[in-house]
Amino acid sequence: MNIDEAKTYAAQNTLNRNFAPGRLSGKITVVTGGAQGFGAGIAEYLYNEGASVLIADLPFQKDTAEKLINDKLGDRAAFCPCDVSEEESVKNAVCFCVEKFGGLDLFISNAGIAKAGDISTLDTEVFERIAKINYKGFYLCAKYASIIMKAQNEANGELWGDIVQINSKSGIVGSKANFAYSSSKFAGIGLTQSLALELAQYRIKVNAVCPGNYYDGPLWSDPEKGLFVQYLNAGKVPGAKTVDDVKAFYLAKQPINNRGCLPSDVAKAVIYCVEQQFETGQAVPVTGGQVMLA
């Protein structure tokens, strides 16, 4: 199925949804980077709220994604290989979703990478790769998701579409020795606001959810490449001599519960974005009070 065929098929199937029980009953959803970390937790939460969920992740994550589907999800879930930095890959994932489930109502642009380092030492290639995945990837996801959502709205003017970027607290405030990641997330907020204005006429809402730190996920806790190790090596935390010192420093930043952000916290914010029909172009912080908007 190509993108034109997917548009036609989705438009013809706007009333053909799997209405499982839950707050997202009938919603067809894509979660990029959905095989592990925040993505996996979000996919599970949304599935349990009645959504049909396509986990779109890199090909080597297939076994991890299928284990998640078999162990915690079910028939309303599927896996599709997807590299968000490659246009054809994103287009194919969107078409696969339409072919598998009949349409697309909610696109969660979650896939992303981070690499700490200061401006004098971080390689230009690393900077460009972070921007390619975190910023260009979001653009590609929004581009092809909106094509399907527009077609559905033209066929059924009562139907809403939602595009949600899983951004970061580092998209709201700067991050020392983490400028490449932070700037890519700031760019994502600009794209969110601009697309929200552009797509509102089609009843497509575009929002960002900006989580705090998920300390138990691989982004932070991987013993070789995780941010705890990266921040220790980059000298981001003054006086820190061990990974535990870095973790204690960050845990102290949340005034609520002295814990990190969990996938369920983020998923609840995603559901808010979907259910709230009078809000678009927002960056919703979910940081336990670590970052507060003025």
Backbone as CSV, one residue per row, in Angstrom:
resi,resn,N_x,N_y,N_z,CA_x,CA_y,CA_z,C_x,C_y,C_z
1,MET,0.847,-1.199,0.000,0.000,0.000,0.000,0.882,1.248,0.000
2,ASN,0.677,2.142,-0.989,1.425,3.397,-1.008,0.622,4.477,-0.286
3,ILE,1.178,5.678,-0.199,0.558,6.707,0.622,-0.782,7.161,0.039
4,ASP,-0.927,7.190,-1.281,-2.199,7.568,-1.873,-3.264,6.512,-1.604
5,GLU,-2.886,5.261,-1.706,-3.816,4.176,-1.387,-4.200,4.211,0.087
6,ALA,-3.223,4.531,0.937,-3.493,4.612,2.372,-4.484,5.737,2.672
7,LYS,-4.329,6.890,2.010,-5.274,7.995,2.192,-6.698,7.552,1.847
8,THR,-6.832,6.904,0.698,-8.160,6.476,0.256,-8.753,5.454,1.209
9,TYR,-7.953,4.493,1.597,-8.430,3.422,2.475,-8.842,3.976,3.834
10,ALA,-8.027,4.872,4.380,-8.348,5.460,5.683,-9.631,6.276,5.619
11,ALA,-9.805,7.032,4.532,-11.013,7.843,4.374,-12.266,6.980,4.295
12,GLN,-12.131,5.803,3.737,-13.274,4.904,3.586,-13.592,4.152,4.869
13,ASN,-12.698,4.211,5.847,-12.852,3.386,7.045,-12.942,4.214,8.327
14,THR,-13.410,5.440,8.232,-13.413,6.297,9.419,-14.349,5.797,10.513
15,LEU,-15.310,4.982,10.155,-16.221,4.439,11.168,-15.868,3.007,11.542
16,ASN,-14.831,2.475,10.919,-14.450,1.083,11.148,-13.298,1.028,12.143
17,ARG,-13.630,1.007,13.423,-12.633,1.001,14.482,-12.881,-0.168,15.429
18,ASN,-11.843,-0.639,16.067,-11.978,-1.660,17.107,-12.283,-0.946,18.416
19,PHE,-13.530,-0.971,18.829,-13.943,-0.198,20.001,-13.792,-1.020,21.277
20,ALA,-12.535,-1.248,21.656,-12.252,-1.909,22.923,-12.543,-0.930,24.061
21,PRO,-12.849,-1.435,25.255,-13.167,-0.537,26.378,-11.979,0.348,26.755
22,GLY,-12.270,1.582,27.158,-11.218,2.479,27.614,-11.413,3.891,27.108
23,ARG,-10.632,4.802,27.642,-10.736,6.220,27.278,-10.285,6.483,25.848
24,LEU,-9.505,5.571,25.261,-9.054,5.722,23.881,-9.701,4.686,22.979
25,SER,-10.874,4.239,23.347,-11.588,3.244,22.559,-11.732,3.689,21.107
26,GLY,-11.305,2.831,20.184,-11.410,3.129,18.769,-10.270,3.921,18.182
27,LYS,-9.347,4.390,19.010,-8.232,5.201,18.515,-7.126,4.299,17.951
28,ILE,-6.708,4.593,16.735,-5.598,3.878,16.094,-4.346,4.717,16.278
29,THR,-3.323,4.099,16.870,-2.173,4.847,17.387,-0.854,4.267,16.889
30,VAL,0.085,5.143,16.576,1.475,4.758,16.319,2.333,5.324,17.430
31,VAL,3.264,4.507,17.939,4.252,4.972,18.914,5.629,4.657,18.352
32,THR,6.372,5.697,17.952,7.735,5.446,17.485,8.650,5.235,18.686
33,GLY,9.696,4.449,18.481,10.564,4.101,19.597,9.788,3.371,20.684
34,GLY,8.800,2.582,20.264,7.866,1.994,21.213,8.256,0.652,21.786
35,ALA,9.459,0.170,21.484,9.843,-1.165,21.944,10.421,-1.168,23.351
36,GLN,10.894,-0.024,23.824,11.519,0.009,25.148,11.360,1.404,25.750
37,GLY,11.760,1.536,27.012,11.775,2.834,27.670,10.405,3.482,27.731
38,PHE,10.386,4.815,27.628,9.134,5.557,27.637,8.152,5.004,26.605
39,GLY,8.655,4.722,25.412,7.782,4.282,24.330,7.010,3.030,24.666
40,ALA,7.688,2.041,25.236,7.028,0.783,25.593,5.975,1.011,26.666
41,GLY,6.316,1.818,27.673,5.359,2.103,28.738,4.146,2.856,28.233
42,ILE,4.369,3.816,27.332,3.262,4.573,26.750,2.380,3.648,25.910
43,ALA,3.011,2.806,25.083,2.250,1.882,24.241,1.359,0.975,25.088
44,GLU,1.910,0.452,26.177,1.134,-0.432,27.049,-0.039,0.316,27.688
45,TYR,0.221,1.511,28.168,-0.835,2.289,28.835,-1.961,2.617,27.860
46,LEU,-1.611,3.055,26.662,-2.632,3.426,25.687,-3.415,2.205,25.218
47,TYR,-2.721,1.090,25.066,-3.398,-0.155,24.693,-4.431,-0.535,25.747
48,ASN,-4.043,-0.419,27.003,-4.964,-0.772,28.087,-6.137,0.185,28.193
49,GLU,-6.014,1.357,27.561,-7.125,2.304,27.502,-7.936,2.163,26.216
50,GLY,-7.738,1.062,25.491,-8.590,0.755,24.361,-8.042,1.060,22.988
51,ALA,-6.840,1.637,22.888,-6.276,1.983,21.586,-5.727,0.746,20.880
52,SER,-5.755,0.775,19.564,-4.962,-0.142,18.755,-3.600,0.518,18.569
53,VAL,-2.517,-0.245,18.739,-1.191,0.361,18.828,-0.212,-0.304,17.860
54,LEU,0.397,0.520,17.002,1.508,0.063,16.176,2.801,0.536,16.821
55,ILE,3.657,-0.401,17.181,4.978,-0.085,17.707,5.926,0.036,16.519
56,ALA,6.407,1.233,16.273,7.313,1.501,15.160,8.697,1.768,15.729
57,ASP,9.625,0.877,15.449,10.957,1.000,16.035,11.985,0.411,15.072
58,LEU,13.245,0.587,15.396,14.315,0.109,14.530,14.230,-1.404,14.349
59,PRO,14.671,-1.914,13.213,14.513,-3.345,12.923,15.080,-4.264,13.998
60,PHE,16.205,-3.881,14.627,16.808,-4.770,15.619,15.985,-4.858,16.906
61,GLN,14.961,-4.001,17.029,14.088,-4.047,18.197,12.882,-4.971,17.997
62,LYS,12.844,-5.691,16.898,11.685,-6.521,16.584,11.388,-7.530,17.684
63,ASP,12.402,-8.258,18.138,12.171,-9.282,19.165,11.661,-8.660,20.467
64,THR,12.240,-7.524,20.845,11.799,-6.836,22.063,10.348,-6.385,21.935
65,ALA,10.004,-5.835,20.771,8.642,-5.374,20.553,7.652,-6.536,20.547
66,GLU,8.025,-7.616,19.902,7.113,-8.762,19.839,6.936,-9.406,21.203
67,LYS,7.964,-9.369,22.034,7.816,-9.875,23.396,6.835,-9.002,24.176
68,LEU,6.945,-7.689,23.997,6.005,-6.777,24.639,4.578,-7.063,24.183
69,ILE,4.405,-7.263,22.896,3.068,-7.538,22.349,2.525,-8.851,22.901
70,ASN,3.357,-9.875,22.911,2.908,-11.196,23.356,2.656,-11.257,24.861
71,ASP,3.501,-10.555,25.631,3.414,-10.656,27.092,2.406,-9.689,27.709
72,LYS,2.293,-8.473,27.140,1.516,-7.443,27.813,0.405,-6.833,26.966
73,LEU,0.480,-6.979,25.652,-0.524,-6.373,24.793,-1.414,-7.467,24.204
74,GLY,-1.623,-7.480,22.902,-2.495,-8.491,22.323,-2.787,-8.214,20.865
75,ASP,-3.968,-8.636,20.413,-4.300,-8.604,18.986,-4.421,-7.193,18.425
76,ARG,-4.640,-6.212,19.271,-4.748,-4.828,18.788,-3.386,-4.145,18.721
77,ALA,-2.315,-4.907,18.763,-0.959,-4.349,18.695,-0.158,-5.063,17.617
78,ALA,0.774,-4.335,17.021,1.639,-4.902,15.990,2.952,-4.139,15.983
79,PHE,3.937,-4.728,15.322,5.257,-4.091,15.184,5.528,-3.795,13.722
80,CYS,6.194,-2.666,13.475,6.661,-2.326,12.136,8.053,-1.702,12.251
81,PRO,9.022,-2.186,11.481,10.343,-1.545,11.519,10.268,-0.118,10.997
82,CYS,10.957,0.786,11.698,10.903,2.200,11.295,12.119,2.949,11.832
83,ASP,12.799,3.647,10.946,13.858,4.590,11.302,13.311,5.980,11.034
84,VAL,13.026,6.739,12.086,12.332,8.016,11.912,13.160,9.055,11.167
85,SER,14.450,8.816,11.036,15.288,9.778,10.323,15.272,9.562,8.812
86,GLU,14.606,8.492,8.349,14.557,8.163,6.925,13.128,8.287,6.418
87,GLU,12.928,9.125,5.411,11.575,9.455,4.953,10.786,8.235,4.491
88,GLU,11.392,7.390,3.671,10.665,6.226,3.166,10.254,5.296,4.304
89,SER,11.090,5.196,5.308,10.797,4.330,6.442,9.568,4.833,7.204
90,VAL,9.492,6.135,7.427,8.336,6.713,8.118,7.083,6.556,7.272
91,LYS,7.196,6.851,5.989,6.050,6.711,5.093,5.524,5.274,5.101
92,ASN,6.439,4.311,5.048,6.038,2.908,5.043,5.341,2.513,6.343
93,ALA,5.811,3.053,7.471,5.201,2.727,8.762,3.768,3.260,8.831
94,VAL,3.562,4.474,8.341,2.219,5.049,8.327,1.294,4.226,7.435
95,CYS,1.789,3.840,6.268,0.981,3.022,5.361,0.675,1.658,5.971
96,PHE,1.650,1.082,6.654,1.439,-0.208,7.312,0.360,-0.098,8.376
97,CYS,0.375,0.994,9.128,-0.634,1.203,10.161,-2.032,1.243,9.564
98,VAL,-2.192,1.978,8.479,-3.495,2.075,7.824,-3.935,0.721,7.294
99,GLU,-3.005,0.009,6.682,-3.334,-1.307,6.127,-3.707,-2.298,7.231
100,LYS,-3.008,-2.216,8.365,-3.228,-3.158,9.464,-4.503,-2.845,10.244
101,PHE,-4.708,-1.572,10.567,-5.787,-1.207,11.488,-6.908,-0.382,10.852
102,GLY,-6.680,0.139,9.644,-7.742,0.847,8.943,-7.673,2.359,8.963
103,GLY,-6.701,2.927,9.661,-6.592,4.377,9.716,-5.503,4.805,10.669
104,LEU,-5.565,6.076,11.091,-4.588,6.619,12.038,-5.199,7.829,12.727
105,ASP,-5.325,7.758,14.052,-5.947,8.824,14.827,-4.984,9.557,15.749
106,LEU,-3.966,8.853,16.224,-3.031,9.408,17.215,-1.627,8.954,16.868
107,PHE,-0.743,9.911,16.635,0.658,9.584,16.339,1.523,10.111,17.467
108,ILE,2.243,9.203,18.140,3.153,9.573,19.222,4.575,9.537,18.680
109,SER,5.171,10.705,18.487,6.554,10.803,18.012,7.467,10.765,19.227
110,ASN,7.900,9.567,19.573,8.665,9.349,20.802,10.133,9.052,20.560
111,ALA,10.478,8.478,19.427,11.856,8.058,19.179,12.819,9.245,19.275
112,GLY,13.928,9.032,19.939,14.917,10.099,20.075,16.214,9.574,20.661
113,ILE,17.253,10.371,20.573,18.544,10.014,21.155,19.126,11.222,21.880
114,ALA,20.049,10.943,22.783,20.739,12.010,23.520,22.221,11.657,23.621
115,LYS,23.046,12.674,23.553,24.490,12.506,23.739,25.019,13.754,24.418
116,ALA,25.507,13.583,25.641,26.035,14.727,26.384,27.411,15.125,25.848
117,GLY,27.741,16.382,26.061,29.052,16.887,25.652,29.005,18.396,25.513
118,ASP,30.138,19.055,25.773,30.151,20.511,25.637,30.505,20.900,24.210
119,ILE,30.352,22.181,23.920,30.457,22.630,22.533,31.871,22.500,21.973
120,SER,32.862,22.451,22.831,34.244,22.353,22.346,34.655,20.918,22.024
121,THR,33.922,19.942,22.527,34.346,18.545,22.341,33.352,17.682,21.576
122,LEU,32.070,18.060,21.532,31.084,17.215,20.863,31.303,17.253,19.355
123,ASP,31.400,16.085,18.739,31.634,16.002,17.303,30.450,16.570,16.513
124,THR,30.754,17.228,15.415,29.706,17.767,14.556,28.797,16.662,14.039
125,GLU,29.356,15.504,13.740,28.550,14.380,13.249,27.520,13.947,14.290
126,VAL,27.908,13.977,15.560,26.978,13.605,16.627,25.853,14.640,16.711
127,PHE,26.215,15.912,16.652,25.214,16.978,16.666,24.205,16.791,15.539
128,GLU,24.703,16.509,14.345,23.826,16.359,13.190,22.940,15.123,13.316
129,ARG,23.463,14.049,13.885,22.660,12.840,14.052,21.532,13.061,15.061
130,ILE,21.833,13.762,16.135,20.795,14.065,17.122,19.689,14.898,16.488
131,ALA,20.062,15.914,15.721,19.067,16.752,15.051,18.270,15.944,14.028
132,LYS,18.931,15.026,13.350,18.263,14.224,12.311,17.180,13.340,12.911
133,ILE,17.447,12.774,14.070,16.470,11.882,14.694,15.434,12.659,15.491
134,ASN,15.875,13.581,16.333,14.953,14.262,17.249,14.103,15.328,16.581
135,TYR,14.669,16.033,15.622,13.934,17.132,14.983,13.401,16.735,13.608
136,LYS,14.307,16.315,12.713,13.844,15.894,11.392,12.879,14.716,11.518
137,GLY,13.166,13.801,12.443,12.299,12.639,12.624,10.882,13.044,12.996
138,PHE,10.749,14.024,13.889,9.425,14.520,14.269,8.727,15.146,13.070
139,TYR,9.467,15.929,12.289,8.900,16.531,11.077,8.351,15.459,10.133
140,LEU,9.125,14.407,9.887,8.684,13.351,8.977,7.449,12.628,9.520
141,CYS,7.451,12.355,10.796,6.300,11.686,11.408,5.040,12.544,11.276
142,ALA,5.174,13.827,11.591,4.028,14.728,11.493,3.564,14.873,10.046
143,LYS,4.494,14.916,9.130,4.151,15.074,7.714,3.254,13.941,7.231
144,TYR,3.666,12.713,7.474,2.913,11.584,6.919,1.697,11.226,7.764
145,ALA,1.775,11.440,9.063,0.583,11.241,9.888,-0.519,12.214,9.478
146,SER,-0.151,13.460,9.230,-1.160,14.476,8.901,-1.808,14.211,7.549
147,ILE,-1.105,13.588,6.626,-1.703,13.248,5.331,-2.902,12.326,5.535
148,ILE,-2.745,11.324,6.376,-3.836,10.385,6.645,-4.944,11.068,7.443
149,MET,-4.570,11.834,8.444,-5.565,12.484,9.292,-6.388,13.509,8.516
150,LYS,-5.764,14.216,7.586,-6.508,15.149,6.734,-7.554,14.408,5.907
151,ALA,-7.148,13.292,5.320,-8.073,12.512,4.489,-9.253,12.007,5.317
152,GLN,-8.973,11.586,6.537,-10.042,11.108,7.404,-11.002,12.237,7.767
153,ASN,-10.457,13.424,8.025,-11.304,14.563,8.375,-12.171,15.002,7.200
154,GLU,-11.618,14.926,6.006,-12.402,15.288,4.820,-13.560,14.315,4.614
155,ALA,-13.352,13.052,4.993,-14.402,12.045,4.853,-15.409,12.101,5.996
156,ASN,-14.944,12.500,7.164,-15.793,12.557,8.360,-15.376,13.768,9.176
157,GLY,-16.118,14.849,9.028,-15.751,16.116,9.656,-15.817,16.119,11.162
158,GLU,-16.369,15.062,11.752,-16.438,14.970,13.207,-15.198,14.318,13.805
159,LEU,-14.332,13.783,12.963,-13.181,13.013,13.438,-12.002,13.930,13.773
160,TRP,-11.399,13.709,14.939,-10.213,14.449,15.356,-8.962,13.613,15.089
161,GLY,-7.850,14.290,14.878,-6.538,13.648,14.826,-5.624,14.310,15.824
162,ASP,-4.664,13.547,16.339,-3.704,14.084,17.307,-2.295,13.648,16.965
163,ILE,-1.396,14.611,16.974,0.039,14.346,16.847,0.685,14.860,18.124
164,VAL,1.390,13.976,18.815,2.008,14.344,20.087,3.489,13.983,20.035
165,GLN,4.331,14.983,20.220,5.756,14.695,20.357,6.089,14.479,21.826
166,ILE,6.770,13.388,22.124,7.342,13.221,23.451,8.641,14.014,23.441
167,ASN,8.563,15.200,23.979,9.666,16.136,23.946,10.545,15.926,25.182
168,SER,10.748,16.920,26.009,11.615,16.804,27.177,11.541,18.094,27.983
169,LYS,11.862,18.002,29.267,12.052,19.234,30.037,13.168,20.059,29.422
170,SER,14.090,19.395,28.707,15.191,20.104,28.049,14.748,20.816,26.782
171,GLY,13.465,20.686,26.427,12.899,21.501,25.364,12.262,22.771,25.893
172,ILE,12.247,22.905,27.232,11.663,24.089,27.877,12.739,24.952,28.515
173,VAL,13.755,24.306,29.088,14.897,25.014,29.674,16.177,24.403,29.118
174,GLY,17.213,25.218,29.023,18.479,24.733,28.503,19.120,23.690,29.399
175,SER,20.091,22.965,28.843,20.731,21.873,29.563,22.246,21.943,29.368
176,LYS,22.955,22.249,30.448,24.406,22.383,30.384,25.057,21.079,29.931
177,ALA,26.036,21.188,29.043,26.777,20.047,28.506,25.850,19.030,27.855
178,ASN,24.722,19.496,27.374,23.767,18.648,26.672,23.053,19.476,25.610
179,PHE,23.799,20.400,25.005,23.207,21.407,24.125,22.620,20.801,22.855
180,ALA,23.214,19.733,22.333,22.721,19.157,21.080,21.318,18.593,21.266
181,TYR,21.134,17.854,22.341,19.822,17.296,22.649,18.820,18.399,22.957
182,SER,19.205,19.326,23.832,18.297,20.380,24.252,17.853,21.237,23.070
183,SER,18.769,21.604,22.214,18.401,22.457,21.074,17.493,21.720,20.107
184,SER,17.692,20.416,19.939,16.798,19.653,19.063,15.390,19.604,19.636
185,LYS,15.278,19.580,20.961,13.960,19.555,21.595,13.311,20.931,21.577
186,PHE,14.092,22.001,21.745,13.544,23.345,21.573,12.980,23.493,20.157
187,ALA,13.694,22.974,19.167,13.214,23.033,17.787,11.899,22.277,17.649
188,GLY,11.768,21.173,18.365,10.528,20.415,18.329,9.342,21.197,18.856
189,ILE,9.567,22.040,19.858,8.486,22.888,20.378,8.063,23.903,19.313
190,GLY,9.028,24.474,18.615,8.691,25.404,17.534,7.890,24.727,16.436
191,LEU,8.271,23.503,16.099,7.541,22.754,15.086,6.133,22.416,15.577
192,THR,6.017,22.053,16.839,4.708,21.769,17.433,3.778,22.966,17.310
193,GLN,4.260,24.141,17.697,3.419,25.333,17.667,3.033,25.706,16.235
194,SER,3.987,25.618,15.323,3.726,26.003,13.934,2.743,25.053,13.265
195,LEU,2.932,23.753,13.473,2.029,22.778,12.864,0.642,22.833,13.497
196,ALA,0.587,23.172,14.781,-0.723,23.321,15.428,-1.552,24.380,14.714
197,LEU,-0.937,25.486,14.336,-1.644,26.535,13.609,-2.031,26.077,12.206
198,GLU,-1.158,25.350,11.568,-1.374,24.921,10.188,-2.460,23.853,10.072
199,LEU,-2.516,22.954,11.049,-3.381,21.775,10.921,-4.708,21.888,11.665
200,ALA,-4.910,22.978,12.409,-6.130,23.122,13.202,-7.388,23.067,12.340
201,GLN,-7.315,23.567,11.128,-8.500,23.596,10.252,-8.965,22.196,9.885
202,TYR,-8.088,21.207,10.045,-8.453,19.822,9.756,-8.788,19.035,11.033
203,ARG,-8.980,19.751,12.128,-9.211,19.112,13.426,-8.055,18.192,13.823
204,ILE,-6.866,18.593,13.467,-5.671,17.882,13.904,-4.985,18.742,14.956
205,LYS,-4.901,18.236,16.170,-4.212,18.948,17.238,-2.764,18.456,17.302
206,VAL,-1.859,19.390,17.557,-0.441,19.055,17.662,0.070,19.591,18.992
207,ASN,0.532,18.706,19.845,1.031,19.090,21.163,2.323,18.351,21.478
208,ALA,3.004,18.832,22.483,4.212,18.170,22.978,4.032,17.865,24.457
209,VAL,4.517,16.728,24.870,4.585,16.380,26.282,6.058,16.378,26.668
210,CYS,6.388,17.083,27.739,7.792,17.304,28.107,8.106,16.610,29.430
211,PRO,8.536,15.351,29.356,8.770,14.606,30.590,10.020,15.067,31.330
212,GLY,9.989,14.789,32.624,11.213,14.842,33.398,12.025,13.586,33.127
213,ASN,12.911,13.267,34.010,13.871,12.195,33.769,13.318,10.832,34.182
214,TYR,13.365,9.874,33.253,12.945,8.500,33.509,14.202,7.705,33.875
215,TYR,14.525,7.689,35.149,15.807,7.158,35.593,15.945,5.650,35.414
216,ASP,14.814,4.945,35.366,14.874,3.492,35.238,14.956,3.030,33.792
217,GLY,14.752,3.945,32.855,14.794,3.575,31.444,16.215,3.531,30.917
218,PRO,16.418,2.918,29.744,17.766,2.758,29.199,18.465,4.073,28.859
219,LEU,17.689,5.117,28.538,18.312,6.404,28.221,19.188,6.879,29.366
220,TRP,18.732,6.660,30.606,19.492,7.096,31.769,20.350,5.985,32.375
221,SER,19.814,4.782,32.453,20.442,3.765,33.297,21.352,2.787,32.574
222,ASP,21.422,2.839,31.246,22.322,1.930,30.545,23.738,2.086,31.117
223,PRO,24.365,0.971,31.540,25.650,1.072,32.250,26.816,1.570,31.404
224,GLU,26.642,1.551,30.083,27.731,1.996,29.205,27.418,3.323,28.521
225,LYS,26.169,3.486,28.053,25.824,4.655,27.248,24.782,5.556,27.896
226,GLY,24.293,5.197,29.076,23.238,5.965,29.716,23.685,7.347,30.150
227,LEU,22.704,8.212,30.389,23.026,9.596,30.728,23.712,9.728,32.086
228,PHE,23.444,8.822,33.026,24.181,8.884,34.290,25.682,8.783,34.030
229,VAL,26.079,7.842,33.185,27.494,7.660,32.843,27.995,8.845,32.026
230,GLN,27.198,9.257,31.038,27.605,10.380,30.189,27.822,11.647,31.013
231,TYR,26.888,11.943,31.926,26.979,13.169,32.714,28.152,13.117,33.686
232,LEU,28.431,11.935,34.201,29.600,11.789,35.069,30.868,12.086,34.277
233,ASN,30.978,11.503,33.102,32.180,11.678,32.279,32.306,13.097,31.727
234,ALA,31.159,13.749,31.503,31.187,15.114,30.960,31.370,16.172,32.039
235,GLY,31.386,15.763,33.303,31.529,16.726,34.389,30.319,17.626,34.551
236,LYS,29.154,17.122,34.170,27.942,17.943,34.217,27.495,18.232,35.654
237,VAL,27.767,17.309,36.564,27.359,17.472,37.957,28.600,17.814,38.797
238,PRO,28.694,19.024,39.312,29.887,19.431,40.069,30.143,18.519,41.267
239,GLY,31.373,18.038,41.372,31.781,17.245,42.518,31.391,15.779,42.466
240,ALA,30.623,15.369,41.455,30.194,13.969,41.363,31.378,13.077,41.017
241,LYS,31.519,11.982,41.773,32.607,11.045,41.530,32.109,9.677,41.067
242,THR,30.810,9.412,41.246,30.230,8.131,40.860,28.876,8.355,40.200
243,VAL,28.394,7.289,39.546,27.062,7.329,38.958,26.008,7.585,40.034
244,ASP,26.190,7.008,41.206,25.236,7.226,42.293,25.186,8.690,42.719
245,ASP,26.332,9.374,42.653,26.348,10.809,42.964,25.501,11.582,41.957
246,VAL,25.627,11.219,40.698,24.857,11.896,39.650,23.369,11.651,39.856
247,LYS,23.014,10.405,40.146,21.602,10.071,40.331,21.013,10.816,41.534
248,ALA,21.759,10.867,42.617,21.277,11.568,43.813,21.066,13.054,43.531
249,PHE,21.954,13.631,42.730,21.843,15.045,42.365,20.527,15.311,41.637
250,TYR,20.177,14.422,40.696,18.959,14.637,39.917,17.699,14.288,40.697
251,LEU,17.756,13.267,41.532,16.594,12.927,42.338,16.200,14.072,43.272
252,ALA,17.178,14.836,43.700,16.914,15.935,44.617,16.197,17.110,43.950
253,LYS,16.116,17.103,42.620,15.516,18.221,41.901,13.989,18.178,41.877
254,GLN,13.394,16.994,42.085,11.932,16.872,42.037,11.327,17.113,43.410
255,PRO,10.498,18.136,43.583,9.863,18.351,44.891,8.784,17.325,45.209
256,ILE,8.283,16.609,44.182,7.243,15.608,44.407,7.854,14.213,44.424
257,ASN,7.707,13.514,45.537,7.966,12.074,45.652,9.431,11.650,45.516
258,ASN,10.331,12.581,45.247,11.746,12.233,45.128,11.954,11.018,44.229
259,ARG,11.326,11.045,43.068,11.466,9.964,42.093,11.510,10.557,40.701
260,GLY,11.828,9.715,39.745,11.828,10.167,38.367,10.459,10.068,37.734
261,CYS,10.357,10.595,36.517,9.132,10.525,35.736,8.949,9.095,35.223
262,LEU,7.713,8.614,35.223,7.399,7.262,34.778,6.605,7.307,33.472
263,PRO,6.657,6.242,32.684,5.853,6.212,31.448,4.377,6.466,31.688
264,SER,3.844,5.982,32.799,2.424,6.207,33.089,2.139,7.690,33.289
265,ASP,3.081,8.439,33.861,2.908,9.882,34.009,2.772,10.549,32.642
266,VAL,3.616,10.120,31.726,3.617,10.700,30.381,2.361,10.302,29.616
267,ALA,1.971,9.028,29.738,0.787,8.542,29.032,-0.468,9.297,29.468
268,LYS,-0.556,9.628,30.744,-1.709,10.396,31.232,-1.751,11.778,30.576
269,ALA,-0.586,12.380,30.365,-0.540,13.678,29.693,-0.928,13.546,28.226
270,VAL,-0.524,12.434,27.596,-0.927,12.188,26.209,-2.446,12.093,26.111
271,ILE,-3.049,11.354,27.025,-4.505,11.215,27.009,-5.181,12.563,27.226
272,TYR,-4.610,13.400,28.082,-5.146,14.755,28.242,-5.152,15.491,26.905
273,CYS,-4.043,15.410,26.181,-3.947,16.094,24.888,-5.012,15.601,23.921
274,VAL,-5.302,14.304,23.957,-6.300,13.732,23.059,-7.705,14.153,23.474
275,GLU,-8.003,14.059,24.752,-9.363,14.326,25.225,-9.708,15.816,25.216
276,GLN,-8.722,16.667,25.432,-8.968,18.109,25.481,-9.086,18.646,24.059
277,GLN,-10.283,19.015,23.662,-10.525,19.481,22.296,-10.391,20.989,22.151
278,PHE,-9.980,21.664,23.215,-9.821,23.111,23.152,-8.384,23.494,23.490
279,GLU,-7.438,22.684,23.037,-6.031,22.978,23.306,-5.163,22.392,22.210
280,THR,-4.270,23.204,21.693,-3.306,22.726,20.708,-2.071,23.624,20.758
281,GLY,-0.952,23.117,20.270,0.287,23.888,20.239,0.956,24.046,21.586
282,GLN,0.626,23.168,22.533,1.144,23.312,23.892,2.337,22.391,24.154
283,ALA,3.165,22.793,25.103,4.253,21.960,25.629,3.910,21.679,27.085
284,VAL,3.444,20.487,27.352,2.920,20.125,28.673,4.035,19.508,29.518
285,PRO,4.480,20.175,30.585,5.549,19.615,31.409,5.020,18.525,32.339
286,VAL,5.779,17.438,32.431,5.462,16.347,33.369,6.766,16.050,34.097
287,THR,7.110,16.911,35.055,8.457,16.890,35.631,8.485,16.771,37.148
288,GLY,7.336,16.563,37.766,7.321,16.512,39.226,7.695,17.839,39.867
289,GLY,7.537,18.925,39.126,7.875,20.244,39.633,9.299,20.677,39.373
290,GLN,10.087,19.824,38.708,11.472,20.210,38.415,11.517,21.418,37.481
291,VAL,10.605,21.454,36.528,10.476,22.608,35.650,9.051,23.127,35.782
292,MET,8.912,24.398,36.049,7.596,25.032,36.192,7.480,26.161,35.197
293,LEU,6.323,26.233,34.526,6.102,27.296,33.558,5.677,28.576,34.251
294,ALA,6.084,29.704,33.701,5.718,31.004,34.268,4.254,31.307,33.972
